[in-house]
Amino acid sequence: MSVVQGIAAFCFVLHVIFNNRYGYFRDEFDYIICGRHLGWGYVDQPPLLPILSRICLAIFGDSLRSVRLLPALASAALIILTGLIARELGGKRFAVVLSAVTVLIAPIYLSGGSLLTSNCDLEVLLWMGCVYFAILAVKRDQPRYWLWFGVVAGIGLQEKYSILVLGFAMVIGLLLTPQRRFLLNKWMWFGALAAFLIFLPNLLWNVANHWPFVQLMRNIKANGRDVVLSPWEYFFQQMLLISFGSTPIWIAGVIALLVAARFRAYRFLGWAYLVSLTVFVVLKGKNYYLAPIYPVYLAVGCVVIDDALDRFRQSWIKPVLAALLVAGGAVFAPLAMPILPVESFIRYMNWLPIRLPRSERGHERAALPQHYADQFGWDEIVAKTAEAWQKIPPADRHDCAIFAQDYGQTGAIDFLGAKYGLPPALGGHQSWWLWGPRGYSGNCLIVLDDEREVLERYFEHVEYLGNSPHNPYALENDISVYICRGAKFGTLADLWPKLKRWQ
């Protein structure tokens, strides 16, 4: 495992070096600002990441490297955990090392270690923590490991709800194999109880707030925001996310779990993949929703390949295979983490023979993939907002709020606006709506990204300040800024229910 630890350390250092090349990502503002409003839930997420982001920033400051320290650490830990899984499944030295290499080079995990999002490698680490304890329970015939499965699953539910799919798939997998005996064991039920109790505060929060996340998902489906993939497109994009070079490895892992005699005890994991894939295809999930499940299949595939090479006495292939995987990973790494300057990246992206998939329709017009494009443009928006703020007489500022349209804009103002003396923004998008008008009357508002004709229906006086400077790399661009005075709608508290925008 010393080599695996070295690979993990290399991964961590790689992220630390490159994680500050571009700018803050849209979602990072969301987690940071939610962390300033601690609670047991938020419209678009459970509370774990906001809590962890608050702790990290309190200790290490608010630089990009500090914000992204958690995903970088999770990425390194994932490599080690994958090596442990390979070893528990009978992998020898090369299989363990190769499994670490496959996780290192996977574009989706490189990206997950580069940004603080709910899809970061912490999610993958929690999924694989569950899988690891399931493997130990079966291998050692010690059902008490299911208790730890439940503990990790409960923590996972506080990070992202999608781990429910893994739990469902594991139960179906157990039902379809002789390991169903565990389902009646008391430790399995203790694990389920542990997961429920850990998740309970967020569950009660959702009930008390009329299921915000369910409302959000329903609205997203209704407005057709996401690109819907066919089953083949979904499967093809899995190959892209995990790396084309590693595709035969994880496919071999899935097949081996389903048919190989040596993995009969773990067959439920093979079924779990098929069930999870089916669920996300049927529910029209984004291509990366299934990404957390792959390390175990990469590990099994590496065990199978290592044993096959030993059986046929072709050990010379091992270093060649590892070198080819690393070389292929290096070629595609700039797609996942900001290694290249942005202009160089655009030339590189256009040189590639494949077109990068876009998960939302609004991203298709961007010059960059969304995970890069949403790291640009925020400083321009905040600076333009600050120009409007300077036009407000100091005596009027106590009752002049800034209202923005989405959590990227509101989060950027809240996080980046402090250096301009801006107050926290208001908004109807996601959790900002829950936080309400915060005592502002509405008689003076700086409004972003709206139209004069609309604003004049609500205010006596509407002054257009201009648009934020154009940034050719940003998704959020040319954002209009208005100063609005003289509310026609009564108070902002009266208008607030109409401003709710969960989508």
N, C-alpha and C positions, 0 to 999 in steps of 0.2 A: 504493500500500500504506500510505500515511501514515494514511488514514482507517481502514483495517483495524487498524493499530496503535493508533489512538485507541480503537476499539471494544474491542480486547483490554485496553487499560489500564483502560477503564471497567468491564469485566467483573471484572478483578482487584480494583479498588477496591470494587466492589459486594460481592464475597465477603468482603473484609476487614472491611467495615462490619457485615455481618449474620451472619458465621460464629460469633459467640459469643453469640447470643441465647438459645439453649436450653442444653443440656448436652452432655457427652461421649456419643458414640454407642457402642452395644454393641461393634461391630466395631473401633472405634478402640482400645478396651482390648486387644483381641486383638493388633493389629499392634504396639502399643507394648510390651506385655509379651513378645511373641515377639522383639522387637528387643533385649530384655534377655537373651535366650537365643539368641545368634547361632548359626545353623547353616545348612546348605544346603537345608533344607526344614522344613515343618511339616505337620501333619495336613491342614489345610484350605487351604493356600496355599504357593506358592513363596516364596523368601526376600527378594525385592526390596523390597517395601513395608516389612517390618519393619526392614530395613537403613536405608532412606531415612528412616523415622520416627525411628530412633535418632539419625541424623545431625542431622535438623531439631531435635529436642528438645535435643540437646547444644549446638546453636548458639543457638537462639532461646528455650529454656525450654519448659515444659509447659502453657502456656495453650492455650485452645481455638484462638486464632488461630495459634499456633505449630504445633499439631497439624494444622491445616487449611491451612497455607501451601502445602504441596506440591500438593494438588488445585486450589487457587486459581491457582497458577502454571501448572499443566497446562491449566486451562480457558482461560486467556489465550493460551497457546501454541497450543492447538487452533484457536482463531479465526484466528490468523496462518497456520497451516499450511493450513487450509481455503481461505483467500484465495489462497495460493500454488498450491494444486491447481486452483482455478478459473482462475487466470491461465495455468497450464501447459496447460489444456484449451481455451484460446482465449478466455477470458472478458475482456471489456473492463472498464472501470472500474466501471460499475454492477453488473455480474455479480459482480465480486470483492467489492465492498462488501456486496451483498445476501447473498452466501453467508456472509459473516461475521455478518450480522444473524441469519440463520436458525440458526446455531450458538449465538449469544448467547441467543436466546429459547427454545431447545428445553428443555422442562422436565427431561429426563433429563440434559442437560449442565449445567444450572443446579444440579441436585442433585449431580451428579458433581463439581462444583467446590466443594461445600459440606461434604463429608464425606470423611474418609480411609477409603476402603474399596477393595477390589480392583476395584470397579466404578467407581472415580472416573475423572476425565477423563484421567488418565495412561494408562489402558487404551485409551481412544479415541485418544489421541495416538500411541500405539505402533501401533495398527492403521492409522491414517492415514499414519504414517511409512512403513510397508510399501507402502501404496498409492501414495504419492508417488514412491518410488523405482521402483516398477513402471511408473508413467506416464513417468518420465524415461527408463527403459530403452527403452520402445517409441517415444516421441516422438523421441528423439535417436538411436535405433538404436545405443545404447551398452550392450551386455550387461553391462558391469562394474557397472552400477547394481544388478544382481541380487545382487551381493555385499553391498551395503549393505541391500538388502531382507532378506537372511539375518541380518545383524547385528542389525537392529531386531527381527526376528522372534524371535531368540534371547533378546534382552532382554525381549521381550514374554512369552516362555514363563517367564521368571523372575518375571514380575509376575502372570500369570494364564494357566492352561492353555488357556482357550477360544480363544486366538489360533490354535490348531491348526485350528479350523474355518475361519478366514480362509485359512490356508495351503492347506488341502484344497480350498476353493472356488476359489481362484486357479488351482490346478493343473488342476482340471476346466474352468474357464473357458478356460485356455490350450489345453487339449486340443481344445476345441470350436471354436477359431478358428485362423486362419492364424498367430497368434502362438505356436503350438505349437513353432515352430522354436527358440524360446528354451530349451525344455526339454532340448535336446541340447547347448546351449552350455556351455562349461566354466565360465563365470561363474555360471550358474545352480547348478551343482554346487558351486562354491566357496561360494556363498551358503548352500546347504543344509548344507554342512560347517561353516560359521561358526555357523549357528543351532544345529546339533547340539553343537558344542564349548562354546558358551556355556551351553546347557541341560544339558550332561553332568553337572555336579556335583549338580544337583537330581535328575536321573534316577538317578544312582548312590545318592543318599540314599533315594529311593523304593524302589529294589531292596533296599537294606540293611535297610529298615524294613518290608518286606513290603507295599509299595504302600498306604500309609495313605490317600491321596486316593481311590484306587479303592474301598477298603473304605468310606470315608465316603459316596461317591456311591451305592454299592450299598445301604447302609443307609437313606439318605434316600429312595431310590426304594421300598424295601421297606416303610417305615413310612407312606408316603403323606403326608408332611409338606407337600409343595408342592401348590398348586392347579394342576390340569392344565387347559390351555386347548385348545379346539378350534382348528383352523386359522383359522377366521374370527375367533374371539376373539383369537387371537394377533396376527393382522394388524390388527384394529381397535385393539388396545392399542399397536401400533407408532405409529399415528396420534396417539394420546394422548401418548405419550412424546416424540415429536419435535415436536408441536404440530399441531393441526388446520389452522391457517393455512398451515403449511409442507408439508402432505401433498401437495397438487398439485405442489409443486416437486420433492420427491424422487421421486415417482412418474414425473413427466416425465423426471427424470434417468435412472431405470432404463430406461424405454421408449426414450429417445434412445440410450442405450448399446447397446441390443439391436437397434434398427432404423435409426437415422439414419446416412446415408452418411458424414457428417463425423466420426463417432465410431467408424467401422469398426475402426480400429486398436486401440480400447479396448473392443471388444465383450466381451472376457473379463471385464471388470468387471461388465457387465450379468448375465452368467451367474453370476458369483460371488455376486451378491445372491440370485438364485433358489436357488442351491445352499445358501447359508448359511441362508436362511429355512427351506428344507426340512429341513435337518439339525436345527435347533433345534425345529421343530414335531414332527418324528418322535421326537426324544429327549426331548420334553416339557420343554424348557428354560423357565426363567422369562422373562417378557416382555422384560426388559431385557438379556438375553444378546446380542441382535442389535444393540443400540444403537450399539456402536462402529463399525458399518459405514456409517452414514448420511451423514456429512459429504461424502464424495465424490459421492453422488447429489444432495445438496443443491447442491453446487457445479455439477454438470453441469446440473441443472434451472435454476439461475440463469443459466447461459450461454444455454440454450435460450430462456428467457423474455426475457432482455435482447435477444437477436437478433430475436426475433419482434416485440417492441415497436418496434425500430428499423425492421424491414422494413415494418411497417404504419404507421410514422410516428406512433406513439402514445406519444411520450416523456413526455407529461404523467402517464401512468399510473405511471411509475417512482417518483416521490416518494410518490404515494398508496399504492402497494403496500408500500413500505418502512415508511411510517407505520402502515398497518394491521397489518403484521406485528409491529411494535414494540408497538402498542397491545394486540394480542391476547396477546403475550408477557407484557406487564405484568399483564394480568388473571389469567393462570394462574401467574405467577411464585411467588406464595405457596405453591403446591402443592409447589414444588421446593426452595425455600430459605427459611429462617426469617425472613421479612420482618416478619410480624405477631406481636404478642403472642399467646400460645397461646389465650386465650379469644376474641380477635378472629378467630383462624384457624378455630376451630371454627364460629363463626357464618358465616364466609365459606365454609367447606367445605360446610356444610348449605345454603347459598344456591345453590350450584352445581347446574345441572340434571343433572349426571352423577355417578355413584357411583364413587369412586376404587377401582381394582382392588387386591386384596390378593394377594400372591404366595404366602403360606403360610396354611394353615388356622388356625393359632394366632393370626394377626393379625386375624381377622375380628371378634373381640370388642372390639378396642381402640377407644378414643375418637378416636385419631389414626392417621394412616398410620404404618406401622412405622418409616419413617426418621425420624419425629418422636417416636413413642411410646418408642422405645428410647434417647432422650436424657433420659428422666426416670426417677426412682425409685432411682438408684444411690446417691445420698447417704444416703437413708433406710436402705438395706440395710447400707451400711458402718457407719453410726452405730449401728444395732442390734447389729451384730457387735462393735463396740467395747465396747458395754455388757457383752456376755458376756466379752470379753477382760479387762475390769476385775475380773471376779469370779474370775479365775484368780490364785491367789497368785503373786507374782513368782518365788518359788523353783521353781514348777512350769512356768513359761512356756517354758522351753527345750525341753520335750518335749510341748508342747500345740500342736497344729496346727489350722488352720482349713480345713474341707473344704466346698466349695461344688459345686453341681450342673452349672453350665454356664459357658462362657467369659465370659459377661457378668458373672456374679457373681464368679468368681475374678479376672477382669481388673479389676473395680471395686475389689475389696479390695486387690489388688496396687498399683494406681495411686493410688486415693484414700485407702487405709488408712494411708499413711505418716504423715499428720498425727495419727493416733490411736495411733501406735506399733505398728500391727498387722504381724505377719510376713506374708511372701508366702503366698498360699493354695495348698492342694492341690486337685486335682480329677481326675476321670476323663474329663472332656470334652475332646475335641480334643487339642491339644498338651500340655495339662497332664498328661495321662496319661503321655505319653512322658517327662516330667521326673520322674516317680516320687514315692515318699513322702519322699525327701530326708532319710532318717535318722530320721524320727519313728517312735516305737514303736507309736503308736495307742492307748496307754492313756489319753490325754486328747485329745479332739477337740471342737472347736466345729463343729457340723454345721448347715448351712443347707438349708432347703427339703426336708426329709424328713419322715417320719411316726414318731411315738413307737413304734407297734407294730413297725415295721421295726427301729428303732434298738435296742429292748429285746432283740431277738434277737442283737445283736452286742455289747452292753455291759451291765455289771452295774448301772450307775447312769445314768439319763437324766433330765436336768433341763431342763424347758421354760422358756425365757426370754421367750417371746412372739413376736409377728410384727413385721416392719418396718412403720412407719407407712404407711398407705394413701396412694398418690399417684394421683389420678384420671386422670392422663394417661399413666401408665406401663404397659408390658406386664408387667414384672416387679414384682409387687405382693404385699403381705402375706406376705412370706417368713418362714417359721418359723425360729427359732434355738434350738438345743439345746446344752447342755454334756453330753458323754458321757464316762464314766470306767469303767475296768475292762474291758479288751478281752476278749471271749470267743473271738476268732478267731485267737489267737496274736499275730503281729506284723502291722503294717500292710503290710510287704513280702509277707507270705503272702497277705493279702487283695487286694493290688493288682491282680493279673490279672483279678479279678472286677469291678473297678470301671471297666473300660474302657467308654467310652461315646462312640462316634464316630457321630454322627448330627446 
